[in-house]
Amino acid sequence: MAINKNHEFEELNGVKCGIVEKDVSPERMQFIKRLLEHNKYTVVVVPSPAPKAAPAPKPIEGAEALPPAPIPPAPETFTVGVTDYTFNTINAIFGRLLKTPEGYVVTQAYWYQKENSGKDEVPYYER
């Protein structure tokens, strides 16, 4: 059970893990995995479960039965976790605990892939 939404943990592939992100795309999963492995974390990735389908509406009496609409395939997403179940993404970013492969501190913009570099010589409030 999580302390709060920012500190979730669960069992992934039989290993208790701190959840980094859920329902991420394959590209995002690769980015997070490379970054965390560079920072010496053991990363566990599992496919996210497919979303639950909504129950079909009941037909109205006397109306023609329509064939069911085709259900589009669920996008392939992943749940990313680390074996250090005390890991907290917010603490790691704002505590300046993560480094980029280039040796810079991981900023929030870098984590969310809004910037290509973790250079943070200019404070965010001056940008």
C-alpha positions as CSV (number, residue, x, y, z in Angstrom):
1,M,0.0,0.0,0.0
2,A,1.3,3.4,-0.9
3,I,1.9,6.2,1.6
4,N,0.6,8.6,-1.1
5,K,0.2,8.8,-4.8
6,N,3.9,9.8,-5.2
7,H,5.2,6.7,-3.3
8,E,3.7,3.6,-4.9
9,F,5.2,0.1,-4.7
10,E,3.9,-3.2,-5.9
11,E,5.2,-6.6,-7.0
12,L,6.5,-6.8,-10.6
13,N,7.6,-10.2,-11.9
14,G,7.7,-11.5,-8.4
15,V,10.0,-8.7,-7.1
16,K,8.8,-5.9,-4.8
17,C,9.4,-2.7,-6.6
18,G,9.0,1.1,-6.2
19,I,6.8,2.2,-9.1
20,V,8.5,4.9,-11.2
21,E,5.7,5.4,-13.9
22,K,2.7,3.4,-15.1
23,D,1.2,3.2,-18.6
24,V,4.3,4.6,-20.4
25,S,5.0,4.2,-24.1
26,P,7.9,2.0,-25.3
27,E,10.0,5.1,-26.1
28,R,9.4,6.6,-22.7
29,M,10.1,3.3,-21.1
30,Q,13.5,3.1,-22.8
31,F,14.4,6.6,-21.8
32,I,13.6,6.0,-18.1
33,K,15.3,2.6,-18.1
34,R,18.5,3.9,-19.6
35,L,18.5,6.9,-17.1
36,L,17.9,4.8,-14.0
37,E,20.3,2.0,-15.0
38,H,22.9,4.7,-15.5
39,N,22.2,5.8,-11.9
40,K,22.8,2.2,-10.7
41,Y,19.1,1.2,-10.1
42,T,17.9,-2.2,-11.1
43,V,14.9,-1.6,-13.3
44,V,12.0,-4.0,-13.8
45,V,9.6,-3.4,-16.7
46,V,6.3,-5.3,-17.2
47,P,3.6,-4.8,-19.8
48,S,0.7,-2.8,-18.3
49,P,-2.6,-4.7,-18.1
50,A,-5.1,-3.9,-20.8
51,P,-7.8,-1.4,-19.8
52,K,-11.1,-3.0,-18.7
53,A,-13.8,-2.9,-21.3
54,A,-17.0,-1.1,-20.5
55,P,-20.0,-3.3,-20.3
56,A,-22.2,-3.3,-23.5
57,P,-25.4,-1.2,-23.1
58,K,-28.6,-3.2,-22.8
59,P,-30.7,-3.1,-26.0
60,I,-34.0,-1.2,-25.9
61,E,-37.0,-3.4,-26.2
62,G,-38.5,-3.3,-29.7
63,A,-35.4,-1.7,-31.3
64,E,-33.3,-3.4,-33.9
65,A,-30.2,-5.1,-32.5
66,L,-27.1,-3.4,-33.9
67,P,-23.9,-5.4,-34.3
68,P,-21.3,-4.5,-31.6
69,A,-18.8,-1.8,-32.6
70,P,-15.3,-3.1,-33.1
71,I,-13.0,-2.5,-30.2
72,P,-9.7,-0.9,-31.1
73,P,-6.6,-2.7,-29.9
74,A,-5.2,-1.3,-26.6
75,P,-1.9,0.5,-27.0
76,E,1.2,-1.3,-25.8
77,T,2.2,0.4,-22.5
78,F,4.5,-0.6,-19.7
79,T,4.9,-0.2,-15.9
80,V,8.4,0.8,-14.9
81,G,9.7,0.0,-11.4
82,V,13.0,-0.2,-9.5
83,T,13.9,-2.9,-7.0
84,D,14.6,-0.1,-4.4
85,Y,11.0,0.1,-3.2
86,T,11.9,3.3,-1.3
87,F,12.6,5.1,-4.6
88,N,10.4,8.2,-5.0
89,T,10.6,10.1,-8.4
90,I,9.8,13.5,-6.9
91,N,12.5,13.1,-4.2
92,A,15.1,11.9,-6.7
93,I,14.5,14.8,-9.1
94,F,14.2,17.7,-6.6
95,G,16.8,16.1,-4.3
96,R,19.2,16.2,-7.2
97,L,20.0,12.5,-6.8
98,L,20.0,11.5,-10.5
99,K,22.6,12.3,-13.1
100,T,22.3,12.3,-16.9
101,P,24.8,10.1,-18.9
102,E,26.6,13.4,-19.6
103,G,27.1,14.0,-15.9
104,Y,24.6,16.8,-15.3
105,V,21.9,16.8,-12.7
106,V,18.5,15.5,-13.9
107,T,16.1,18.4,-13.9
108,Q,12.3,18.1,-14.0
109,A,12.3,19.3,-17.7
110,Y,14.9,16.6,-18.6
111,W,12.9,13.9,-16.7
112,Y,9.7,14.8,-18.7
113,Q,11.8,15.0,-21.9
114,K,11.0,18.7,-22.5
115,E,14.8,19.4,-22.7
116,N,17.6,17.4,-24.2
117,S,20.1,18.4,-21.6
118,G,20.1,18.4,-17.8
119,K,22.2,21.6,-17.7
120,D,20.7,23.8,-15.0
121,E,23.1,26.7,-14.7
122,V,20.2,29.1,-15.4
123,P,17.5,28.8,-12.7
124,Y,14.0,27.8,-14.0
125,Y,12.5,31.1,-12.8
126,E,14.9,33.1,-15.1
127,R,14.1,31.2,-18.3
